[in-house]
Amino acid sequence: MAKQADLLKNWIAEKTGEATRDVLKKRIDGARVMAITSGKGGVGKSNLTLNLAIALADRHQRVVLLDADLGLANINIMLGYEPQYTLWDVVQEKIPLRHTIQAGPSGIRIIPGGSGITQLASLQAVEISRIIEGFQELEGECDWLMIDTGAGISANVLSFVLAADDAIVVTNPEPTALADAYGLIKAVWESEGSVALKLVMNRVTQKDTGLQMGERLTKLADRVLGKSVEFLGMITEDANVSRAVLRQEPFWSLYPKTAASQDVGVIADRLLERIPAPRRGGWGAFIRRLRDTIPKLERYESDTIPKEGGV
C-alpha cells in the first residue's frame, strides 16, 4: 500500500517538478476553472462538456475548453474536424500553445488534446512545463476554463479535479456508473481536495427516478464521507443527442428545443445564477494546485495505480 502511494507521488512529481517551478509561481486571474469528470467512461462526459460550454457562451460568457483526456481526446471528433495542431505539437516544441486554439461553435475556443497518442499519457516534467507556459499567454482572455478530464481515478484525472475551482461529476442511473461516481467522489475527498464537487445525472428516462438516485448519492457522500456534493441537475435521455453525435454536431446547436438541450440550459443558468463562491486564484492558482496535489495524493493509497478510462 505504502509502496503504491510512493509510486503515485513520484508519478505526479515527475510531471510538475523543477522544470515547472518558476512557471507555477505566476498568477493568472480571471477564469473560473471547472473540471468535468466521471468515474467511468461512456456516461456522456465529453458531450456534456462541449454542449455546456456552448450554452455558457450563448449566455455571453467567454469560454475556453481544454481537452485534457490526454491520449484519448475526442472533442474535435465530436465536432467533425481534424485539428491542425494539438497539445502534442506543443510538447514537441513545434508551436506555442496559443496556436493550437481552435474556434468552436458560438465563439468557444478549444485547446485540442491528442487522440491515440500514448506518449501524452506519460509526459515528463519539462514537457508539461511547455503546456503550462502556454497558459500564461491567455491571461484575462476567458471567463471559464472548462476541462474535459479523462474518466476514472488515475493520478492524471485527480490532478485536474483537485486543482479546479469546481468539478462536475457526470454519471447515469446505471448501478455501475453510480458506484464508480461514488468511488471518484471518495477518492477526491480522501486526497483532501477542497474543490467544490457537483453531480449531474445524465441519460435520465424518468425524472423522479433520476432525482431520487442523485439525492441518494449526494446524501451517501454527506453521511459516509462527511462532505457535501451539490446535485446540479439531470439530462433527459434524448434520441436527438445520438443523432447529433452521428452528425458530429453539438445537440445544443442542432436541436436547441430538444429535452436534453433544455436541461443543459438549466444547468448553465444554475452555474451563473448561484451565489458566487470565492475564486481560488483563477488560472494561475489552478496551475499551482496541480503541483500541490503531490502531498495530497501521497496520502491516497491504492492497491494498484488505476489506468485511465476512455470517454
N, C-alpha and C positions, 0 to 999 in steps of 0.2 A: 504493500500500500504506500509506504513512505517513498519507496523507490519510484513508483509511478508518479507521485507528486513531484519528485525531483526532476523526472523526465519532462513533465509538463511545464515546470518552471523554466527549465533550460530551453525548451522549445519556444516559449514566449520571449525569453531573454535574448535569444538569438535574433529575433525579429526586431526588437526595439532596444538594441544595445548602444554601445559607444558611438556608433556611426550616426545615430539619430539624436543624440543628447542635446546638441545645440538647437536643432530644429524644434524639438519638443518643448523647449522653454518659451518659444514665441507664442504670443496670444493672438487669437483671431476672434473677434466678437461678431455678432450679427445674425448668425444662423442658429436655428433650433435644430438639434441633431436628433433624429428619430430612426431607430433601427426597427426593421420589420423582420421577424424571425419566426421559426416554428420548430417544434420538437421532432417532426418527421417531414419527409418530402411528400409532395403530391397533394397538399392541402390547399393550394392556391395562393401561396405566399407572394410569389413574384407578380402574379396577376393583380392581386390586391394592391401591392406596392405601386405598380405602374398606374393603375386607374385612380388610386387615391392621390397620387402626385398630380395627375391631370385635374382632378376635382379641386384640389387646393389652388392650382394655377388659375383655374376658371373663377376662383374667388379672389383673384388679384394678388396671389402670393407668388413670390419668386422661388422656384423650386429647382434644386439640383438633385438628381437621382444617381447615387453611386451603386453600381452593380458589383457588390462585394462578395458574391458567391464565387470566390476565386477558383478558376479552373473549370467551373460549371455554369458560367454566366449565361443568361438567356433573355435578358430584357430586349436586346436588339433582335433576337429571333421572334419574339412576340410582336415586334413592330415590322418585321419583314424586310430587314436590311442587314447588310454586312458592313460593320464599321470599318472605316479606313484605318483607324488606329485604335488600340486598346491599351489597358494598363501594362500589358506585356511589352509594348513598344517603349513605354516609359521606363520600365525596369531595364530594358536593354539599351537605354540612353539614346534611342533613335530620335525622340521628340520630347518636349516638355509636356506635363500633364494637361495643361490648358489646351493643347492641340488635339487631345483625344475627345474633347467635349463635342457631343452631337446634339443638334437641335431636335427636339421632340414635339409631340402634339401640345397645343395650347401654350407653347413657349417654354415648356420644361426643358432642362438641359440634362443630358445623360453622359455619365462617365462610364464607358463600357468596360466590363471585365473581359476575360478571355475564356472562351468555351473550348474544352478539350485540351487545354494547355496544363499538363500536370505540374510543370515547374512553378506555376503560380501558387500552388498549394504548399510549396516548400521554399519560400523566399528567404534569402539571407538578410541580415540587418541592413547592410549597405543598400540592398535593393529596395527594401521597404522605405529607406530614407529618401530615395528618389521620388517615390509616390508622395510621401509626406511633404517634402519640399514644394511639390507642385500645388498642394493645398494652400500654401501661403499666398499664392498669386490670386486666389479667389476671394480674398478678404472683402467682406461687405457686399458681395455680389448676389447673395440669396437670403431668403427668409427661412427656408427649410432645407436642410441636408437630409435626404431620405436614403437610408442604407438598406438595400436588399441583401441580407446575410445568407449564408448557407443554412441548411437545416441541421438539427442535431445539437449536441453539446460539446463539440470539439473546442479546443482552445481558440482556434481561429474565430468561431462564431461567438463564444463567450467574450472575447476581447472587444469586439464591436459592440455587443449588447451592453457590457459593463461600462463602456466609455460614453454611451449615448445619454442624452437628457431623458428620453423616453424610449420605451421599446414596446412594440405591439407584438404579442404572441398570437399567431394565427393557428387555429385548429378547426376541426369539424366534429360533428356528433358521433363519429365512429369511436368505439372504445379504445382502439389502439392509438388514434390521434389524440384523444383526451389524456390517455396515460402518458404519452410522450410529451404533451404540452405541460403536464404537471411535473414531469421529470426535468424539463427545461427550466421551469419556474423554480423548482427546488435547487437546481444547480446554480442559478443566478444568486439566490439568497445564501446558499452555502459558501459562495465566493465573496460574501459580504458586499454585494452590489448595492448601490444607492440609487440606481436607475429606477424611474417610475414605470412599473410594468402595467400594461393594459392588455385585455383579452378581446379578440374578435372571433366569433363563431361563424365559420364560413359554410356554405352549401347547406343551409338550413331549409328543410322541407316544411316543417311546422314551427311557427314562431313560438308557441307555448313550450314545445319541447326544447327548442334552441335556447330560450331564455332560462328554462329550468336547468339545463346542463351547464350553461355558462355560469349561473349563480352557484350551482353546486361546486364547480371547480374553484371559483374565487373564494367561496366560504371554506373549502378544504384548505386552500393555501393560507387563509387567515387563521384557521383553527390549529392546523398542524405545524405550520411554519412560523406563525405569528407575524406574517407580513400581508399587507393588503395588495390586491390586484384589482384594478378598475375594469369592470365589464363595459367595454366601449360600445359594443353593438354586434349585430348579426347581418350576414349577407345571405339573401334568399337563394336557394337552388334555382338556377335560371338557365334554360336551354340556350338563350341568346349569348350567354358567356362562352359556351363551347363553339357556337357559330362564329363569334368574333375571333376566338383563338385560331380557328381554321382559316379565317380570312386574314390573320395576322394584323388585326386592328384592335385598339382598345374598345372594350364594350361600352365604356363611358361615352366615347365619341360616336360609335356606330349605332348604339341603341340607348340614347340618353333617357328615354322614358321607361325602360325596362326595369323590372323589380330590383335587380342587382345594382343598377346604376343609382336608383333612388336610395338604396341602403348605403352605398358608398358616399353619396351626398350628405346623408345624415351624419355619418362618421366624420366627414370633413368639417361639417358645421360644429360638431361637438368638440373637435380639436381646436377650432378657432374661437369658440364661444366660452370654453371653460375658463375658470379663473386662472390666469397665467401663473405657473409655478416659477419660482426663481430659476433663472437660467444658470447653468453650471459653467459659464465661461465661453459659450459659443464653440466655434470650430477648433480654435487653438487648444482650449481645455479638453475637448474631445480627444485630440491627438495626444495630449499629455496623459490622459487617463488610459490610453492604450498601453503606455509604459507602466502605469500604476497598477495594472491588473496582475503584474508579476507576483507581488506578495499575496494578493487575494487568491489567485489560482494556486499558489503554493499550498494553501490550506484546503484546497478542493481535491479530495482523494478519490481515486477510482481504480478498480482492478485492472482496467486497460484504458488506454487513451483512445476514445471513440474516433472513428473515421467520420469525415464529413458526409452528410447525406446529400441526395440530389433534390431538385426542386420539382 
